[in-house]
């Protein structure tokens, strides 16, 4: 199983730290992930004050120059609000810079600020994504193409450059809990990245089964239908230390988001429940983290990638230590 990290490049909670310092520390963490042998590092995309990742390929390009083997991906690219031509060009360039280590996780994101920002209507939420995903895949598979849609000017015998170093730039589909999204990924034969940030992970098994059934029906081999899991997760030397590090920032972020969406404030009891045997949170010592990753994998019929989302205001040095523990202890336990 591939093991990696996803980051949303959160704005520092420490008012004495600049955003430039926060970006520098993020790049140091990507370097550490590369050093300890992790497989993947993803940068999200948000268009709000809390995050510094509105241009994720810029961060990934800087990381490409400072790393040697780790794969670099989005987590996710908000494709609905982007021009697929520019998305492809940006990631093809990243692929050249990184010598074949770029990937895209395409999705719709969990916030909606990008729609008014780029002059788009939420009424076109699904149609935008479906059309732009179709175009992105056509660009990946064809150097010259003809294409016509609703939301972008027509392309006539248009060549699109540069082409990536990889023969076929990997494109995953990032999904939440919408059955149609799982079916779409299967019908297209795209690897699936499932974001489980609450509830019980095993409850996603019927949706993952839908994905695999749709993929098989569309003629794709089982090995093509890869499933990844993006989780809120963190590791420290002990479970007590991990929870004490993770909970304050987690509670602050999700209480704020909950207030925007009409959810109650986060409580420690709710956190502990989510961090229990079946809950989606994975915050513990290396042994328990590895055990829970394997349990989640079994519940979903086997996963091929797991990524930690853990930068909730935790000190940089602690995050570096967590990355070291993931590379030196968690990953070997999962893959032995």
N, C-alpha and C positions, 0 to 999 in steps of 0.2 A: 504494500500500500504506500502511495506517495503521501508524504507528510509535509505540510507547509504552514505559512502564516498569511493572513489577510490583514491589511491595515486600512483605516479610513482617514489616516493623517489628521487626527483630531487637533484642534487648536489647543495649545498648552493651557492647563488650568493655572499654572504658576504665572502670575502677572509680571514677574521679573524676567521671564523667558520670552524672547522674540519668536515670531513665526519662522524666521530664518534659522534660528537655533533648533526649533522643533523639526524642521525639514532635515537639517544636518544629522540630528539624532536618529531620525527615521532611516536615513541612508546607512548609518552605522549599524542599525539593527538588521538591515538587509545584508550588509557585509557579514555580520555574525551568522545569519542564517546560512549563507553560502559557505562560510568557514566550517560550520559544524555538520554540513552535509544534508541540510534540508532540501527538498525537491522543488519547492515552488514558493514564490512570494507574490501576493496580489495586492494591488492598490485599488481602492474603491473610487467612486465618482459621486460627488455631492456638490450642490450649488447653494450652500447656506453658510452662515457665519461660523458655525461650529467646526468646520473641516477645511483642510488645506489641499484637497484632492480634486479640485474642479478640472485640472488638466493632468490626469494620471500618467499619460504617456511621457510627460516631461520628467516626472519623478522616476519612472521606470527607465528612461533613457540615461538619467544620471546614475541609477543603480547598475545599469549594464556596463558602464565604464569602470565600475568599482568591484565587479564580481566576475567569476569565471565559469561557474557551472549551473547555478540555480536558474530555474525557469522563471520568467517574469510575465505576469498576467494582470489583466484588469479584474476587478472584483466588486461590482460589475461595470461594464461600459453601458451607460444609459442610452441604448441605441435608438429608442423612440425619439429622443431629442437631438440626434446627431445626423450628420450627412454620412451615409455608409461609405461613400468614396473617400472622404477624409479619414474616417475611422480606419479603413483598410490601408491607406497611405501611411498614416501614423504608425500603425502596428507593423507594416511591412518594413518601414524604416527602422523601428525598434528591433525587428528581427535581424536586419543587417548589422546594426550596431552591436547586438548581443551575440552575433554569429549563430543564429538559429535557435534562440531561447525564448521567443515571444509567443504568447497565447492571448486569446480574447475570451472573456466570459461575457456574453451579451445578455442583457436583461432590461427590465423597465425601471429598476430601482425601487426603493421603499419610500421615497419622498417625491413630491410633485413640483417642486420649485422650477425644475428645468423646463416645464411646459410653457408657462407664461414668459420665462426668460428668453426663450427662443421663438416666441410667437406662435406657439402651438396650442391646440384645444384639447382639453381632457375628454371631450366628447369623441375624439378620434383615438383614444387610448390604445385599444387593441389593433385597430386598422393600421395605425402608424407603425407599431412594432412588427406586425406581420409583413407589411410591405418592405420595411427597411431591412429586416432579417433576410427576406428573399433576395434583395439586391446585394447585400453583403456577401451572401453565399455565392451568387453569380459572379461577383467581382473576384472572389477567391479562386473560383474554378475556371475563369476565362480572362485572358489578357485583353481581349477585345470583345465588346459585347454591344448588343442592342437591347434596350430596356425601356419600358414605359410604365408609369404609375400615377397615383393621385397626388403625391406629396413632394415630388421632385421633378425638375425638368427632364425630359426624355433624353436618353443616350442613344446616339446613332453611330454605329461602327466606331465606338469610342475606346481607345486604348487607355489603360489605367496603370500608372507606374508610381513608385518602383514596385517590382515584384519581390517577395520575401526570399530569404535564403532557403527556408524550408519549402519543400515542393508543395505542401498543402498546409497553410497556416492553420493551426488548431483553433477551432471555435467551439466553445462550450455554450450551453444555454443555461443561464441562471434563473432559477424558479423559486417561488415561495410555496403557496398552497393551492394554486388554481389547477384543477384537473386538466383543463384544456391546454395549459402550458406543458404539462408532462406528456400529454398525447402528441403535441406538436413536436417536441424534441424527439420522441420516438419515431414519428413519421418521417422526420428529416435525417434520422440516424446520427443526431448530434449527441456528444457526451453531455451529461446532465449534472449541473451543480446545484444542490438543494440547500437552501438556507433555512436552517432550523434554529430559531432563536427563542423559542418558548414551547410550552406543552411537553409532550412525550414523543421522543423521536420515532418510536415504533408505530405511531399513528400515521406516519408518512408511508408506511409499507404498501398500502393499497394504491397510492399514487405512483410509487416507484414501479409497482407491478403493471399499472396502466402504461407507463412509459415503455417497459420491456415488451409488453404485449403489442403495443402499437409499432414498435421497432421491428419485432419479428414478423408482424403482418406485412410491413412495408418491405421485407426482404433483407433486413440487415442481420449480420451474424451477431451472436451474443457478445463476442469480444469487442465489437464496435460500440455497444451500448453501455458505456462506462458511467458510473455514478460516483459523484463526489459529494462530500458533506461539509458545509461551512457552519461552524459552531462557535458559540460563545464559550471560550475555553481558556484555561490558564493553568500553569503548573509552577509549584515552588517545592522546596525541600520537604515540607509537611502540608497536610491539608489545611490545618489551622492557619498557617502562614499564607497559603494561597487564597483562602477566603478573606482573610483580613486585608490582603493587598487588593483584591478584586472587587469586593462588595461595595465600598464607598463610591467609586466611580461608576460602577454599573447602576447603582441605585439612583445616582444623580442624573445620569443620561436618560434612563428609562422612565424616571418620574417626569422629567421634562418632556419627553416625547409623549408620554401618557397624557399629560395635561393638554397637549395640542390635540390629541385624538380622543379625549374623553375617557381615559382609563384611570383607575385609582392609583395613588402613589405606591411605589415599590416598598414592600416590607421585608424584614429579615426572614420572617417565617416563610413568605412566598419564595424568596431566594433559596432558602435551604431545601424547600420542597422541590424546586426546579433542579437543584444540584444533587438530588437523591438518585436512587438506583435507576429509575426510568426517565427522569427529567432530562431536558435538553441541555442544561448547563453541565460543563465538564471542568470543574475547578477543584484541584486536589493535588496530591503528591504524584510523582511519575508513575508509580505502580497502579494506583487507582485510575489515573487518566488513561493509561494504556488499556487497562481492563475495560473501561467504559467505552473507549473507541471501538474495541473489538466487539463489545456487546451491541453497540449501535450498528456496526457493520453487519452482524449476523441478523439483526432485526430487519434490516433493509435488503436482505438477500445478497449481501456482499458489496462493499464499496471499494473503489480503487484509489480514492484521494480523500484526505481529511485536512481541513485547514482551521487553524486557531484564529479567532478574532479576540484580541486581548488588550488593546491599548485604551483602556478606560481610565485615563489619568494616573496610571501606574508609573512610578519613577523609572527613568531610562535605564538605570543600572539594574533594577529588578527585571525589566523586560529583557535586557541582554542575558541575564542569568536564566530566565525562563526559556529563552531561545536555545541556550546552551543545553539545558536539561532536556528539552524536546529532542534535540539532535543526538545527544549522547546517551539518554536513558529511555525516553518514551518511544522514539522510532525503533530502536533495536528490540524493545519489548513487543511492539506491535508486529514487527516483521520477522521475528524469530520463529 
